[in-house]
Every structure is written in structure tokens, then in C-alpha cells.
Amino acid sequence: YNKLQDGFAPSASAKRISKLPFTPTMYYYDLKEFARYFDPDLFIDLEFGDVRNVPKVPAIVKDRPICDDDRNAVIMKLDKFRHFQMPADAIAFADKLPTVVWRGDLNNPIRTRFLKAVRDLPFCDAGSHKPNAPAEYAKPFLSISQHQRYRYIVSLEGNDVATNLKWIMNSKSLCLMPPPTYETWFAERQLEANVHYVPLDADFSNLADHVAYFERNPAKAERIIAAANAYCRTFDDERLMQ
């Protein structure tokens, strides 16, 4: 989404819409889907891939850091096949395993810190399924449907946003995560702790207390899950969200 209010000039490296450089990626096809409706002689700046910093000039991006002055990062719904998979979940919270689960690549120090923090917790099934994972953190791959068997699913940012956040929030499992520091078309900055997800401390020291609390108070967990599901439903209508 766009926060810019004033006019601006494209950079010297901006691309003409009629001559967008072809790359066989979802970024290209997702941008082309809507760029074709604009004047083909217009120029746009764009940054494909994981964006860690706000661009120096206004540019179309998939994600941006959550900060006060992020106007130059104009978010579009890019790479949506990967980031907007939100399959249905037929397993009620009460029928799930009373366990915390996480799988992912160790491409961010926060993920390794998490695994160190939970490695001795008997109610956690957490690790990396990647071939290069250290032996002490190696775990088998789990599909989304296999994740949905668990009551508590952790979401951790990687190179930028956490890819699993959308489908966790659309499930009947409870999402636990540190407050987000990046956002996409999903508008992660609008998510409220203890409303849409359960906030984890930077050292994950409150994880065990959270799990114990929601095991005693499942109705409160289900209330957060319902709010998360409702948030996801606001993205169902493509006519409203494009």
C-alpha cells in the first residue's frame, strides 16, 4: 500500500512499464498483472526480493521494515503464491496436540536463539528441516497440514517477514511470535498483541508461561484465534485488497 502524498520524480534506473525486464519469477508476473493497466510510457522504480531497508527513492516492493518513515517503500502484493497460502484448518483447538511447533531455515539469529531457548522444553517440537541444519537442531519436514495438528505454532521472521504467519493466523491454532518488524500486503504492523497473536519476549522466556496459561484457559486462546481468522478474512476479496 502507498503512503506517498506528494509528487516525485523516478530515478535514473527506473523502468518503463512497457519494457519491464522479464524474469521468470512470481515477482515479475504479479507486478505485470496490474502494471499492464497503466500508461505503458510511465516509469517505475522497483525492488524485487526481500527488502531489508526503505529505498532511497519511491519504489514498489514486496515488504518493508516497520518504521516511522517508510513512505518510499510502496507495497504491492508480490510473490503472493508463496506468501498468501492460507489453507483451511478442520481441526478444533481442543482436538490438537498440546504442543508448540516450529520449522524453518536458520537464516536469522532470532531463529537459532529460539531453538536454544526451547531445546529442553518437553512440550516443544522445534527445529530446522534444512540439510545444513546443525545436528542438534535437525528435525523432519512438516507440511502445513501437519503443523495444524498442534495447538501452538510459532512464527519467526527470517530474511524479512515470516512466511508462515498468514496460514497460522488462518488456522485454528494459536500464533505465538515476537512483535513483527517487517510488513507486507498483509499489513503486519496492524496486528495487535494479545488480540491477533500471543507476544513472545526477545529471549523467549515467557513461552512456557503462555502455554501453561492457555492450557488452563482454552476459551481465551480461541478468542485470539477467532480474531486472527477474522483479520485474514479481510484479505479474501481481491476486489477490495488489490
N, C-alpha and C positions, 0 to 999 in steps of 0.2 A: 504494500500500500504506500501511498505517496503523501509526504508531509510538506512538500515544497509549496510555497505560496507565491514566490516571485519568479520572474522570467530569468533565464540563464542561457549561456552560450555553450554548445557542446565542445568537447576538447578536440585537439588536432587528430586524435586517434579514434574519434567516433566513427561508427559505421553507418553507411546509408542503408535504409531499410530494404531497398531493392537489391542490395548487394551484401546482405548478411553472410559472413563467412560460414560455409557449410561445415558442420562437424557431426558425425553420426552419434549424437548424444541426445538424451531427453531434454537437456537444456535448450538445444537448438530447436527441436520440434515444439516444445512448449512455448517458446518465445515466438516462433513463426506462426503459431496458431492464432495469435492476436495481432502481431505486428502487421500482418497482411491487410488488415482493415484500415491502416493509416496511410497517409501520403507516402508513396514509395521514395520520394526525394528527401524525406526527413532524416536527420542524423540522430543516432542514439549511442550513448556510451553503455557498455555492459561489462559485467564481470561474472563469468561462469565459474562454478565450483564453490568451494567453501570459502566464505568471506570472513576474515578474522578482524578486519578493520574497516571503518567507514571510508568509502572512496573520497579522494580529494575533489572530484567533480561529480555532479549528479549522475548516477549510473544505475542501471537495472541489475538487481542482484536476487539471489535466492534467499539469503539470510543477512542479518546484520547484528552487531553487538547491541545489547540493550544499554543505551546511554542517553544523556541529555540531548546531545546534538548529533542525531543520526540522519538528518534530512537528506544528505547526499546519497544515502543507500535507499533506493526505491525498490521495494519488494514486489516481485511477481511470483506467481505460483509455478515455480520451475522445479524440474525433476520430481514432478508430482506422483509419478508411478511408484517411486521409491518412498517418498515421504508421506504420501496420503493414502496408504493402505490402512483401512480401518475395518477389518472383518468383524462380523457379528460374533458374539460370545453367548453360548447357550447354557453355560454352567453358572448356577447361582452362587453368590459369595459363600453361603453356608455349606455348599457342597464341594468347595475347593479344598485343596491341601493347605493346612495352616502353616505355610512355609513361605519364606522370602526367596525370590528367584531373580537372578540376573545373568545374562550372557552378553558378551561383546568383545570387541577388539580393545587391546590395551594401548590405545592411541592418545590417551590423555592421562596425566599423572593422577587425576582425581579417581580414575578407574582402578589403578593399582592401589591407591590409598584405601579405596573401598574394600578391595579384596583382602588387604592386610587386616583391616578392621573387623571383618566378619568371618575370617577363616576358621575360627574356633567356635563359632556360634552354631549349635546343633540344628537350629531352625532355619538356616540359610543354605540354599543351593546356588552358589555364585561362583562364576569362573569364566574363563575365556575358551571358546571353541576353536580359536585360530591355531594353525600349525606351529606358529612361532611363539606361542604362549609358554612361559616358564612351567616346568612340570608341576610345581606346587599349586598352580592356578588353572591347570588344564581340566576342562570339563567337556562332555559331549554336546554337540549342537542340539538346540531345541527350536522347533518351529513355533510360529505364533500360537497355533492351537495348543501346542504342548505347554507354552508359557501360561495359557489361560486356565490351566488346571490348578494354578497356585493362587492363593488369596492376595498375596503381596508381591507386586512387581516393581523393581527399582528402575528408574530412568536416570541415566548419567550422560552428560554431554561428552562428545568425542572431539572430532575436529571442529565442530561448531555445535549445532543443536543435536539433541538426542533423537535418533531416527525412530526409536520405539515409542516415543511419548504419545503420538496420536493414537496408535492402536491400543495402548494401555488405557488411555482415558476413555476409549470407546468400549472397553471391556467391562466385565463385572468383577474385575479385580481392583484392588486399591493401589493407586500410584503413589510411590514414595520417591522423593528426589530433593536435591538441593534446589534452591530458587534458581530459575533459568537466567543465563547471562547472554543468550542469543535468542533471536526470534526469526520466524519465517512468516509465510502467509497465514499460519496458524495463530499468529499474534500471541506468542508465548508470554509477552510482558503483561497481558491482561489476566493471566491466571492468578488466582488468589490462594495463598497458603491456607490450609485447613478448610478451604471451600471446594477447590478442584483437585487438590493433591495434599499429601502429608509432607511437610518440610523436614529435610534431614540436615543436621549440622555438618559443617565442613569436615569434621573428624568422624562423623557417623556415630558418635557416642550415644545419640538418642534413639537409634534404631530399635534396640531391644525394648526400651520403654514404650515406644509407639506400638510395636507388635503386641506386647502384653496388654496395653490399653484397649486396642481394638478387638483383641480376642475376648476381652470382658464386655466390650460394648459394640457388638457387631452392627447394631442399628445405626450407630454413628458412622461407621465405615460405609455402610450402604447409602447414607445420606451424601457423603462426599462422592461416592461412585455415581450416584444419580446426577449430581451437579456436573461432574466431569462428562457424563454421557450427554447431558443437555447442551453443554458447551460444544461438543463435537457435532451435534445435530445442526448447529448454526452454519456448518460448512456443507450441509447436504445439498442445498440448492445452488447449482453452478451459476444460475442467472443472477443471484444476489452476490455471490462471492468472487466473481471474476472482475 
